[in-house]
Amino acid sequence: MAEEKRQHRRKLISRLVGVDRGDGEINFGMTGNISKGGMLMKSPYPVETRHQFTFFLGMGDDVVSVAGKAVGCKRINGLYNVHVAFNSDFPEEL
């Protein structure tokens, strides 16, 4: 069995995600999984890797913003799987 190298455990949680691209537009997607250190976002739009973005996540009745960097983006079955590393631990209890 492979050793887990992640610092934070991932949870399969589906939440609406908005990505502020810094150009006045916000693209939307859904989380595939999320942890305190990052998330997998599924989006119909590609996201440039190695760039900093602000991500807005729907958490119940609240919206939480968190800064992060897209570290990978690959198109699979018509959607983009965007791997995101947060700049600091996610501020909410998951």
MOPAC internal coordinates of N, CA, C and O (Angstrom, degrees):
PM7 1SCF
backbone

  N    0.0000 0     0.00 0     0.00 0    0    0    0
  C    1.4512 1     0.00 0     0.00 0    1    0    0
  C    1.5319 1   109.28 1     0.00 0    2    1    0
  O    1.2310 1   120.55 1   -45.72 1    3    2    1
  N    1.3365 1   116.56 1   134.28 1    3    2    1
  C    1.4591 1   121.69 1  -177.75 1    5    3    2
  C    1.5273 1   110.80 1   -70.49 1    6    5    3
  O    1.2310 1   121.22 1   -37.56 1    7    6    5
  N    1.3009 1   115.27 1   142.44 1    7    6    5
  C    1.4642 1   120.54 1   178.87 1    9    7    6
  C    1.5257 1   109.53 1   -77.12 1   10    9    7
  O    1.2310 1   120.58 1   -46.48 1   11   10    9
  N    1.3141 1   116.49 1   133.52 1   11   10    9
  C    1.4719 1   122.06 1   178.67 1   13   11   10
  C    1.5215 1   108.81 1   -73.82 1   14   13   11
  O    1.2310 1   120.37 1   -56.56 1   15   14   13
  N    1.3309 1   116.89 1   123.44 1   15   14   13
  C    1.4625 1   121.75 1  -178.13 1   17   15   14
  C    1.5146 1   112.61 1  -102.42 1   18   17   15
  O    1.2310 1   120.13 1   176.78 1   19   18   17
  N    1.3186 1   117.36 1    -3.22 1   19   18   17
  C    1.4577 1   120.22 1  -179.26 1   21   19   18
  C    1.5184 1   110.53 1   -75.40 1   22   21   19
  O    1.2310 1   121.50 1   -36.03 1   23   22   21
  N    1.3226 1   114.73 1   143.97 1   23   22   21
  C    1.4590 1   120.55 1   178.21 1   25   23   22
  C    1.5245 1   111.23 1   -77.34 1   26   25   23
  O    1.2310 1   120.51 1   146.08 1   27   26   25
  N    1.3379 1   116.63 1   -33.92 1   27   26   25
  C    1.4605 1   121.62 1  -177.69 1   29   27   26
  C    1.5233 1   109.91 1  -120.74 1   30   29   27
  O    1.2310 1   120.84 1   -38.31 1   31   30   29
  N    1.3057 1   116.00 1   141.69 1   31   30   29
  C    1.4609 1   121.68 1   179.47 1   33   31   30
  C    1.5258 1   110.68 1   -74.50 1   34   33   31
  O    1.2310 1   120.63 1   -43.96 1   35   34   33
  N    1.3492 1   116.39 1   136.04 1   35   34   33
  C    1.4574 1   121.93 1   179.01 1   37   35   34
  C    1.5262 1   109.94 1   -83.64 1   38   37   35
  O    1.2310 1   121.49 1   -32.49 1   39   38   37
  N    1.3373 1   114.75 1   147.51 1   39   38   37
  C    1.4617 1   120.80 1   175.18 1   41   39   38
  C    1.5243 1   107.96 1  -125.54 1   42   41   39
  O    1.2310 1   121.12 1   -41.79 1   43   42   41
  N    1.3210 1   115.46 1   138.21 1   43   42   41
  C    1.4660 1   120.59 1   177.76 1   45   43   42
  C    1.5251 1   108.50 1   -80.95 1   46   45   43
  O    1.2310 1   121.32 1   -85.34 1   47   46   45
  N    1.3130 1   115.09 1    94.66 1   47   46   45
  C    1.4629 1   122.02 1  -178.16 1   49   47   46
  C    1.5192 1   107.69 1  -128.82 1   50   49   47
  O    1.2310 1   120.37 1   -50.98 1   51   50   49
  N    1.3185 1   116.89 1   129.02 1   51   50   49
  C    1.4558 1   121.34 1   178.81 1   53   51   50
  C    1.5297 1   108.91 1  -100.52 1   54   53   51
  O    1.2310 1   120.94 1   -65.70 1   55   54   53
  N    1.3279 1   115.81 1   114.30 1   55   54   53
  C    1.4651 1   122.31 1  -179.87 1   57   55   54
  C    1.5228 1   109.10 1  -135.52 1   58   57   55
  O    1.2310 1   120.54 1   -32.61 1   59   58   57
  N    1.3151 1   116.58 1   147.39 1   59   58   57
  C    1.4523 1   121.65 1   173.83 1   61   59   58
  C    1.5253 1   108.83 1   -68.01 1   62   61   59
  O    1.2310 1   120.64 1   -43.71 1   63   62   61
  N    1.3328 1   116.37 1   136.29 1   63   62   61
  C    1.4671 1   121.94 1   179.80 1   65   63   62
  C    1.5187 1   108.75 1  -127.46 1   66   65   63
  O    1.2310 1   120.69 1   -47.89 1   67   66   65
  N    1.3170 1   116.29 1   132.11 1   67   66   65
  C    1.4566 1   122.19 1   170.59 1   69   67   66
  C    1.5155 1   108.72 1  -108.89 1   70   69   67
  O    1.2310 1   120.51 1   -39.83 1   71   70   69
  N    1.3315 1   116.63 1   140.17 1   71   70   69
  C    1.4646 1   121.52 1   179.74 1   73   71   70
  C    1.5194 1   108.19 1  -118.14 1   74   73   71
  O    1.2310 1   120.94 1   -63.30 1   75   74   73
  N    1.3397 1   115.80 1   116.70 1   75   74   73
  C    1.4617 1   121.07 1   174.91 1   77   75   74
  C    1.5208 1   107.23 1   -84.07 1   78   77   75
  O    1.2310 1   121.15 1   -71.53 1   79   78   77
  N    1.3330 1   115.40 1   108.47 1   79   78   77
  C    1.4596 1   120.70 1  -176.27 1   81   79   78
  C    1.5260 1   112.88 1   -80.40 1   82   81   79
  O    1.2310 1   120.42 1   175.98 1   83   82   81
  N    1.3161 1   116.80 1    -4.02 1   83   82   81
  C    1.4573 1   120.02 1   178.90 1   85   83   82
  C    1.5171 1   113.99 1    85.90 1   86   85   83
  O    1.2310 1   120.28 1  -179.51 1   87   86   85
  N    1.3375 1   117.07 1     0.49 1   87   86   85
  C    1.4669 1   120.32 1  -179.65 1   89   87   86
  C    1.5263 1   111.87 1  -111.98 1   90   89   87
  O    1.2310 1   120.86 1  -163.18 1   91   90   89
  N    1.3378 1   115.96 1    16.82 1   91   90   89
  C    1.4486 1   120.70 1  -179.99 1   93   91   90
  C    1.5159 1   114.30 1    91.13 1   94   93   91
  O    1.2310 1   120.34 1   173.40 1   95   94   93
  N    1.3210 1   116.96 1    -6.60 1   95   94   93
  C    1.4622 1   120.74 1   178.52 1   97   95   94
  C    1.5211 1   110.60 1  -108.72 1   98   97   95
  O    1.2310 1   121.36 1   -32.28 1   99   98   97
  N    1.3265 1   115.01 1   147.72 1   99   98   97
  C    1.4586 1   120.88 1   174.86 1  101   99   98
  C    1.5166 1   107.62 1  -120.29 1  102  101   99
  O    1.2310 1   120.84 1   -55.94 1  103  102  101
  N    1.3322 1   116.00 1   124.06 1  103  102  101
  C    1.4613 1   121.87 1   175.04 1  105  103  102
  C    1.5179 1   108.54 1   -97.19 1  106  105  103
  O    1.2310 1   120.77 1   -28.03 1  107  106  105
  N    1.3317 1   116.13 1   151.97 1  107  106  105
  C    1.4590 1   120.39 1  -177.15 1  109  107  106
  C    1.5201 1   111.57 1  -118.64 1  110  109  107
  O    1.2310 1   121.58 1   -27.15 1  111  110  109
  N    1.3053 1   114.59 1   152.85 1  111  110  109
  C    1.4566 1   123.00 1   176.07 1  113  111  110
  C    1.5179 1   108.24 1  -158.35 1  114  113  111
  O    1.2310 1   121.14 1    12.55 1  115  114  113
  N    1.3277 1   115.42 1  -167.45 1  115  114  113
  C    1.4715 1   122.08 1   179.18 1  117  115  114
  C    1.5209 1   108.88 1  -130.66 1  118  117  115
  O    1.2310 1   120.96 1   -32.22 1  119  118  117
  N    1.3254 1   115.77 1   147.78 1  119  118  117
  C    1.4600 1   118.43 1   174.64 1  121  119  118
  C    1.5196 1   108.89 1   -73.17 1  122  121  119
  O    1.2310 1   121.10 1   -35.11 1  123  122  121
  N    1.3209 1   115.49 1   144.89 1  123  122  121
  C    1.4533 1   121.99 1   171.33 1  125  123  122
  C    1.5140 1   108.85 1   -97.90 1  126  125  123
  O    1.2310 1   121.47 1   138.46 1  127  126  125
  N    1.3380 1   114.79 1   -41.54 1  127  126  125
  C    1.4555 1   122.56 1   171.30 1  129  127  126
  C    1.5142 1   107.38 1  -155.37 1  130  129  127
  O    1.2310 1   121.15 1   -15.17 1  131  130  129
  N    1.3272 1   115.41 1   164.83 1  131  130  129
  C    1.4599 1   120.09 1  -176.41 1  133  131  130
  C    1.5239 1   108.73 1  -151.26 1  134  133  131
  O    1.2310 1   121.28 1   -31.14 1  135  134  133
  N    1.3210 1   115.15 1   148.86 1  135  134  133
  C    1.4603 1   121.48 1   173.51 1  137  135  134
  C    1.5260 1   107.02 1  -140.64 1  138  137  135
  O    1.2310 1   120.36 1    -2.32 1  139  138  137
  N    1.3118 1   116.91 1   177.68 1  139  138  137
  C    1.4650 1   119.40 1   177.79 1  141  139  138
  C    1.5232 1   111.82 1   -64.66 1  142  141  139
  O    1.2310 1   119.75 1   159.09 1  143  142  141
  N    1.3419 1   118.09 1   -20.91 1  143  142  141
  C    1.4601 1   121.62 1  -176.46 1  145  143  142
  C    1.5134 1   115.86 1  -101.93 1  146  145  143
  O    1.2310 1   119.83 1   167.66 1  147  146  145
  N    1.3475 1   117.93 1   -12.34 1  147  146  145
  C    1.4562 1   118.88 1  -178.40 1  149  147  146
  C    1.5131 1   111.56 1   176.44 1  150  149  147
  O    1.2310 1   121.18 1     8.36 1  151  150  149
  N    1.3356 1   115.35 1  -171.64 1  151  150  149
  C    1.4613 1   119.65 1  -179.03 1  153  151  150
  C    1.5207 1   109.99 1  -156.55 1  154  153  151
  O    1.2310 1   122.12 1   -16.90 1  155  154  153
  N    1.3141 1   113.55 1   163.10 1  155  154  153
  C    1.4489 1   122.07 1   167.06 1  157  155  154
  C    1.5202 1   105.77 1  -106.06 1  158  157  155
  O    1.2310 1   120.79 1   -56.53 1  159  158  157
  N    1.3276 1   116.09 1   123.47 1  159  158  157
  C    1.4551 1   121.41 1   178.94 1  161  159  158
  C    1.5200 1   108.48 1  -113.30 1  162  161  159
  O    1.2310 1   120.26 1   -45.44 1  163  162  161
  N    1.3334 1   117.11 1   134.56 1  163  162  161
  C    1.4640 1   122.35 1   175.31 1  165  163  162
  C    1.5249 1   107.44 1  -105.06 1  166  165  163
  O    1.2310 1   121.36 1   -55.53 1  167  166  165
  N    1.3388 1   115.01 1   124.47 1  167  166  165
  C    1.4629 1   120.15 1  -172.48 1  169  167  166
  C    1.5224 1   110.89 1  -140.76 1  170  169  167
  O    1.2310 1   120.24 1   -32.83 1  171  170  169
  N    1.3290 1   117.15 1   147.17 1  171  170  169
  C    1.4594 1   118.84 1   172.84 1  173  171  170
  C    1.5365 1   112.13 1   -75.21 1  174  173  171
  O    1.2310 1   120.64 1   172.31 1  175  174  173
  N    1.3385 1   116.38 1    -7.69 1  175  174  173
  C    1.4607 1   122.20 1  -177.54 1  177  175  174
  C    1.5248 1   110.58 1  -113.43 1  178  177  175
  O    1.2310 1   120.10 1   -39.83 1  179  178  177
  N    1.3290 1   117.41 1   140.17 1  179  178  177
  C    1.4716 1   119.18 1   173.59 1  181  179  178
  C    1.5281 1   109.85 1   -72.83 1  182  181  179
  O    1.2310 1   120.90 1   -26.92 1  183  182  181
  N    1.3179 1   115.89 1   153.08 1  183  182  181
  C    1.4679 1   122.17 1   177.20 1  185  183  182
  C    1.5280 1   106.95 1  -125.12 1  186  185  183
  O    1.2310 1   120.76 1   -49.13 1  187  186  185
  N    1.3172 1   116.16 1   130.87 1  187  186  185
  C    1.4654 1   120.10 1  -179.25 1  189  187  186
  C    1.5233 1   110.29 1   -64.65 1  190  189  187
  O    1.2310 1   121.23 1   -47.73 1  191  190  189
  N    1.3155 1   115.26 1   132.27 1  191  190  189
  C    1.4651 1   119.48 1   178.58 1  193  191  190
  C    1.5220 1   109.92 1   -80.57 1  194  193  191
  O    1.2310 1   121.89 1   -22.43 1  195  194  193
  N    1.3138 1   113.98 1   157.57 1  195  194  193
  C    1.4743 1   125.27 1   179.05 1  197  195  194
  C    1.5243 1   113.13 1    68.89 1  198  197  195
  O    1.2310 1   120.07 1  -168.54 1  199  198  197
  N    1.3356 1   117.46 1    11.46 1  199  198  197
  C    1.4573 1   121.16 1   176.90 1  201  199  198
  C    1.5251 1   109.58 1  -107.36 1  202  201  199
  O    1.2310 1   121.13 1   -31.39 1  203  202  201
  N    1.3194 1   115.44 1   148.61 1  203  202  201
  C    1.4635 1   121.98 1   177.73 1  205  203  202
  C    1.5258 1   109.68 1   -85.48 1  206  205  203
  O    1.2310 1   120.99 1   -41.67 1  207  206  205
  N    1.3197 1   115.71 1   138.33 1  207  206  205
  C    1.4560 1   121.91 1   178.65 1  209  207  206
  C    1.5196 1   108.99 1  -137.95 1  210  209  207
  O    1.2310 1   120.78 1   -16.45 1  211  210  209
  N    1.3239 1   116.12 1   163.55 1  211  210  209
  C    1.4563 1   121.72 1   167.48 1  213  211  210
  C    1.5224 1   106.61 1  -104.92 1  214  213  211
  O    1.2310 1   121.03 1   -51.48 1  215  214  213
  N    1.3298 1   115.63 1   128.52 1  215  214  213
  C    1.4568 1   121.98 1   179.96 1  217  215  214
  C    1.5261 1   108.22 1  -109.58 1  218  217  215
  O    1.2310 1   120.36 1   -43.28 1  219  218  217
  N    1.3195 1   116.91 1   136.72 1  219  218  217
  C    1.4572 1   122.96 1   178.67 1  221  219  218
  C    1.5242 1   107.76 1  -114.53 1  222  221  219
  O    1.2310 1   120.60 1   -59.66 1  223  222  221
  N    1.3257 1   116.47 1   120.34 1  223  222  221
  C    1.4577 1   120.93 1  -177.59 1  225  223  222
  C    1.5069 1   110.97 1  -114.70 1  226  225  223
  O    1.2310 1   120.67 1   -46.57 1  227  226  225
  N    1.3222 1   116.32 1   133.43 1  227  226  225
  C    1.4517 1   121.61 1   174.00 1  229  227  226
  C    1.5146 1   109.29 1   -77.12 1  230  229  227
  O    1.2310 1   120.41 1   -60.94 1  231  230  229
  N    1.3254 1   116.83 1   119.06 1  231  230  229
  C    1.4650 1   122.82 1  -179.81 1  233  231  230
  C    1.5251 1   107.28 1  -125.14 1  234  233  231
  O    1.2310 1   120.75 1   -88.88 1  235  234  233
  N    1.3213 1   116.17 1    91.12 1  235  234  233
  C    1.4609 1   119.72 1  -175.72 1  237  235  234
  C    1.5136 1   109.24 1    67.64 1  238  237  235
  O    1.2310 1   120.48 1    54.05 1  239  238  237
  N    1.3350 1   116.68 1  -125.95 1  239  238  237
  C    1.4609 1   121.48 1   178.71 1  241  239  238
  C    1.5205 1   112.43 1   -87.46 1  242  241  239
  O    1.2310 1   120.22 1   176.10 1  243  242  241
  N    1.3262 1   117.19 1    -3.90 1  243  242  241
  C    1.4585 1   122.00 1  -176.39 1  245  243  242
  C    1.5211 1   111.76 1  -105.83 1  246  245  243
  O    1.2310 1   121.21 1   -18.99 1  247  246  245
  N    1.3211 1   115.29 1   161.01 1  247  246  245
  C    1.4593 1   122.53 1   171.57 1  249  247  246
  C    1.5232 1   106.56 1  -119.69 1  250  249  247
  O    1.2310 1   121.03 1   -53.52 1  251  250  249
  N    1.3255 1   115.64 1   126.48 1  251  250  249
  C    1.4552 1   121.62 1  -178.49 1  253  251  250
  C    1.5258 1   108.29 1  -110.35 1  254  253  251
  O    1.2310 1   120.31 1   -47.64 1  255  254  253
  N    1.3356 1   117.01 1   132.36 1  255  254  253
  C    1.4632 1   120.07 1   176.44 1  257  255  254
  C    1.5215 1   108.91 1  -103.84 1  258  257  255
  O    1.2310 1   121.56 1   -38.59 1  259  258  257
  N    1.3172 1   114.61 1   141.41 1  259  258  257
  C    1.4658 1   120.39 1   179.69 1  261  259  258
  C    1.5325 1   107.60 1  -146.43 1  262  261  259
  O    1.2310 1   120.72 1   -42.73 1  263  262  261
  N    1.3225 1   116.22 1   137.27 1  263  262  261
  C    1.4587 1   121.35 1   178.55 1  265  263  262
  C    1.5231 1   109.16 1   -86.93 1  266  265  263
  O    1.2310 1   121.25 1   -35.42 1  267  266  265
  N    1.3064 1   115.22 1   144.58 1  267  266  265
  C    1.4546 1   119.01 1   179.61 1  269  267  266
  C    1.5098 1   111.58 1  -165.35 1  270  269  267
  O    1.2310 1   122.03 1    -1.51 1  271  270  269
  N    1.3328 1   113.71 1   178.49 1  271  270  269
  C    1.4566 1   121.05 1  -177.87 1  273  271  270
  C    1.5209 1   108.74 1  -126.67 1  274  273  271
  O    1.2310 1   120.61 1   -46.32 1  275  274  273
  N    1.3235 1   116.43 1   133.68 1  275  274  273
  C    1.4591 1   120.61 1   173.77 1  277  275  274
  C    1.5287 1   107.29 1   -75.57 1  278  277  275
  O    1.2310 1   120.65 1   -60.72 1  279  278  277
  N    1.3265 1   116.36 1   119.28 1  279  278  277
  C    1.4649 1   120.36 1  -177.51 1  281  279  278
  C    1.5258 1   112.07 1  -103.84 1  282  281  279
  O    1.2310 1   120.27 1   172.75 1  283  282  281
  N    1.3204 1   117.08 1    -7.25 1  283  282  281
  C    1.4522 1   121.18 1   177.28 1  285  283  282
  C    1.5141 1   109.98 1  -165.34 1  286  285  283
  O    1.2310 1   120.70 1   -31.18 1  287  286  285
  N    1.3334 1   116.26 1   148.82 1  287  286  285
  C    1.4604 1   121.12 1   178.91 1  289  287  286
  C    1.5240 1   107.50 1  -152.05 1  290  289  287
  O    1.2310 1   120.71 1   -61.51 1  291  290  289
  N    1.3421 1   116.25 1   118.49 1  291  290  289
  C    1.4515 1   120.98 1  -176.89 1  293  291  290
  C    1.5271 1   109.25 1  -138.52 1  294  293  291
  O    1.2310 1   120.89 1   -46.81 1  295  294  293
  N    1.3175 1   115.91 1   133.19 1  295  294  293
  C    1.4723 1   120.27 1   179.82 1  297  295  294
  C    1.5255 1   109.62 1   -82.33 1  298  297  295
  O    1.2310 1   121.13 1   -53.85 1  299  298  297
  N    1.3386 1   115.45 1   126.15 1  299  298  297
  C    1.4608 1   122.39 1   179.17 1  301  299  298
  C    1.5248 1   107.86 1  -137.67 1  302  301  299
  O    1.2310 1   120.60 1   -57.16 1  303  302  301
  N    1.3210 1   116.46 1   122.84 1  303  302  301
  C    1.4689 1   122.45 1   178.22 1  305  303  302
  C    1.5271 1   113.34 1    51.48 1  306  305  303
  O    1.2310 1   120.33 1  -137.69 1  307  306  305
  N    1.3175 1   116.97 1    42.31 1  307  306  305
  C    1.4561 1   121.23 1   175.01 1  309  307  306
  C    1.5229 1   115.87 1    85.95 1  310  309  307
  O    1.2310 1   120.06 1   171.15 1  311  310  309
  N    1.3451 1   117.49 1    -8.85 1  311  310  309
  C    1.4699 1   121.09 1   176.93 1  313  311  310
  C    1.5210 1   109.43 1  -117.73 1  314  313  311
  O    1.2310 1   121.03 1   -23.67 1  315  314  313
  N    1.3178 1   115.64 1   156.33 1  315  314  313
  C    1.4512 1   120.74 1   176.57 1  317  315  314
  C    1.5259 1   109.11 1   -95.87 1  318  317  315
  O    1.2310 1   120.61 1   -53.05 1  319  318  317
  N    1.3155 1   116.43 1   126.95 1  319  318  317
  C    1.4660 1   122.07 1   171.68 1  321  319  318
  C    1.5142 1   106.71 1   -90.02 1  322  321  319
  O    1.2310 1   120.70 1   -68.69 1  323  322  321
  N    1.3266 1   116.26 1   111.31 1  323  322  321
  C    1.4544 1   122.13 1  -177.12 1  325  323  322
  C    1.5268 1   108.05 1  -107.24 1  326  325  323
  O    1.2310 1   120.76 1   -61.20 1  327  326  325
  N    1.3172 1   116.15 1   118.80 1  327  326  325
  C    1.4675 1   121.91 1   178.62 1  329  327  326
  C    1.5227 1   107.59 1   -93.31 1  330  329  327
  O    1.2310 1   120.94 1   -55.79 1  331  330  329
  N    1.3249 1   115.80 1   124.21 1  331  330  329
  C    1.4671 1   122.56 1  -173.44 1  333  331  330
  C    1.5202 1   109.97 1  -120.00 1  334  333  331
  O    1.2310 1   120.81 1   -47.43 1  335  334  333
  N    1.3321 1   116.06 1   132.57 1  335  334  333
  C    1.4711 1   122.33 1   171.18 1  337  335  334
  C    1.5195 1   107.29 1  -107.66 1  338  337  335
  O    1.2310 1   120.60 1   -57.96 1  339  338  337
  N    1.3452 1   116.46 1   122.04 1  339  338  337
  C    1.4603 1   120.10 1   178.02 1  341  339  338
  C    1.5230 1   109.62 1   -73.16 1  342  341  339
  O    1.2310 1   120.69 1   -31.09 1  343  342  341
  N    1.3438 1   116.28 1   148.91 1  343  342  341
  C    1.4642 1   120.87 1   178.44 1  345  343  342
  C    1.5230 1   111.93 1   -69.33 1  346  345  343
  O    1.2310 1   120.49 1   151.02 1  347  346  345
  N    1.3283 1   116.67 1   -28.98 1  347  346  345
  C    1.4733 1   122.26 1   176.11 1  349  347  346
  C    1.5214 1   106.66 1  -145.26 1  350  349  347
  O    1.2310 1   120.35 1   -11.75 1  351  350  349
  N    1.3097 1   116.94 1   168.25 1  351  350  349
  C    1.4568 1   120.30 1  -178.10 1  353  351  350
  C    1.5167 1   111.02 1   -55.42 1  354  353  351
  O    1.2310 1   121.00 1   -35.73 1  355  354  353
  N    1.3371 1   115.69 1   144.27 1  355  354  353
  C    1.4547 1   122.14 1   179.30 1  357  355  354
  C    1.5306 1   109.26 1   -57.92 1  358  357  355
  O    1.2310 1   119.66 1   -47.44 1  359  358  357
  N    1.3354 1   118.26 1   132.56 1  359  358  357
  C    1.4672 1   121.14 1  -170.93 1  361  359  358
  C    1.5279 1   115.86 1   -75.63 1  362  361  359
  O    1.2310 1   119.42 1   170.42 1  363  362  361
  N    1.3164 1   118.71 1    -9.58 1  363  362  361
  C    1.4731 1   121.14 1  -176.58 1  365  363  362
  C    1.5201 1   110.85 1  -109.90 1  366  365  363
  O    1.2310 1   121.16 1   -23.12 1  367  366  365
  N    1.3225 1   115.39 1   156.88 1  367  366  365
  C    1.4650 1   120.83 1   172.80 1  369  367  366
  C    1.5310 1   107.56 1   -73.62 1  370  369  367
  O    1.2310 1   120.96 1   -49.19 1  371  370  369
  N    1.3029 1   115.77 1   130.81 1  371  370  369
  C    1.4687 1   120.19 1  -179.88 1  373  371  370
  C    1.4991 1   110.55 1   -95.99 1  374  373  371
  O    1.2310 1   120.10 1   180.00 1  375  374  373

